Amino acid sequence: MAILFKGWKTDLNKKYVKKGLTPNFLKEPKLEPFWKELVEYRTSPEYLEQSTKGSANAAKHVHPHHLGTGGYFKRISEWDKMEADLL
């Protein structure tokens, strides 16, 4: 659930805050009371500094992982099955 909420906030930031737009509160009425606070936070100098720093660090990643939320442990069974199919 937390991953979905984080993704939703990221989408709001990309679609509305960065473009200076306001979402349709008729479609998302629960968002209206928190919208001003979200915009203030996402446009604050502290957040922008942190975002810039994070973007710079992300750009340094030469080998980003592609395992998803399950990580290595979840993939072991898939790899074992693929290996068995090859033999």
Summary of the structure (lengths in Angstrom):
residues: 87
radius of gyration: 19.3
end to end distance: 39.2
largest distance: 59.2
contacts: 154
relative contact order: 0.06
helix: 70%
strand: 0%
